[in-house]
Amino acid sequence: MSARAHPVGEVVLSVENVSLSFGGVKALQGITFDVREHEVRAIIGPNGAGKSSMLNVINGVYHPQQGTIKLRGREFHDMNSHEAAKMGIARTFQNIALFKGMSVLDNIMTGRNLKMRCNFLQQALWIGPARREEMAHRRAVEEVIDFMEIQHIRKTPVGKLAYGLQKRVELARALAAEPTLLLLDEPMAGMNLEEKQDMCRFVLDVNDHFGTTIVLIEHDMGVVMDISDRVVVLDYGKKIGDGTPDQIRTNQAVIDAYLGVAH
């Protein structure tokens, strides 16, 4: 990767010996890896490997039966997704989770909810502090809209947008929360080549412009190898590889389990 505005720094997230089971199904088995500040860290593996389960553990949707998660050295066990968001973790989903009847602008505004300090009555009356606060949040959202190059659809209901633009709006909503750690669950899934190229550019721009640390699940190996600093590989809930893209390309266990000899 070319020179970057925010060089990769110290470890900000540590996953240590994490195991997660659903009844008799072992989704994750003793997974250990770390994520460094400002890096793009990819998680890859076949369907059912445990990738989304891993993201759900990191942002508090699932609580592992074994192991620990440390964020900036602070250990947590039973954090929920609301607490994760307050700690600077934002998330996009494999299946788009937007409000289809609301405009692009209003969807992105929901990403600012945790930063709003005025109570419901003040917001409803829209006077004094509440008015000033909303105007400040709207300015922040407009900056995100400009950054994501979606000014032309800002007032369009999300349900009327093409799939690739909906994915971009979902990323914009996550950015509106000003996360320090951004979890992306298959952000390029279902996209055509041009849409994938645009999304790759935006992911790299987010990392470079804001210095946001990114953990990314993606099936497109070309994308993973092009934009990631390091890659961890899961297979049937176990870690079978961890390293730079070049190291993963030549890892025989990964080739056998996932990439295939033809790669």
C-alpha positions, 0 to 999 in steps of 0.5 A, a space after each residue: 500500500 502507498 504512503 498513508 496519512 496515519 501510519 499503523 500504530 499500537 494494538 487497539 483491539 485484542 481478541 484472546 482465546 475466544 470461543 462461542 457455541 450455539 448449542 452443539 454448534 461451535 461457531 468460534 474455537 479459541 480465536 486469538 488475533 489483534 487489530 492495530 490502530 489505523 490499519 485495515 484488518 480483514 477477516 476471511 474464510 468460507 461460508 460458515 467459518 465464523 466471520 460474522 460471529 466474530 464481528 458480533 462478539 467484538 461489538 457486543 451482540 454475542 457474549 463468548 463462553 470463553 476468552 476475552 476482548 480488550 479495547 485499548 487495554 480495557 477488558 470486557 466480557 458482557 458488553 452490549 452493542 449500545 456500550 460498544 457504540 459509546 466506546 467508538 465501535 460502529 458497524 455495517 451489516 451483511 444485509 442492509 439495515 437502513 430505514 427504507 422509507 426515510 431519506 438519505 439525510 435522515 438515515 445518516 442523522 440516526 448515526 448521531 443519536 449517541 452524540 445528542 445530549 438534549 432530552 426528548 422534550 427539548 428535541 420535540 420543542 426544538 428550542 434553545 440548546 436542542 435547536 443549536 445541537 441539531 444544527 451542529 449535528 446536521 453540519 456534521 452529517 452534511 460533511 459526511 454526505 460530501 465525503 461520500 459523494 452522495 449530495 445528489 441523493 440526500 433527500 431521496 428515500 433510501 428504498 428508491 436507491 440502487 443497491 450500491 448506493 444503499 451500501 454507501 449510505 449505510 457506510 455514511 451512517 456508520 461514519 456519522 457516529 465518528 467511530 474509532 473502530 469500524 466493523 464492515 460486514 461484507 461491504 462489497 457483497 452483491 455489487 458489480 465491478 464499478 460499485 466494488 471499485 467505488 466502495 474500495 476507494 471509500 474504505 481506503 479514504 475513510 482509513 486515510 482521511 479519518 485514521 479510522 481503524 477498520 475490521 473488514 469481512 469480505 469474500 472478494 479475494 482481490 479486494 482483500 489482498 488490495 486494501 488490507 494491511 493484515 488478514 486473519 483466516 477462519 475455517 469452521 470456527 478455527 483460525 488457520 492463518 494470520 499475516 500480511 496479504 503476501 503471507 496469506 497468499 502462500 499459506 498452504 492451509 489457507 490455499 487448501 481450505 479456501 483459496 484453492 490451488 488455482 489461486 
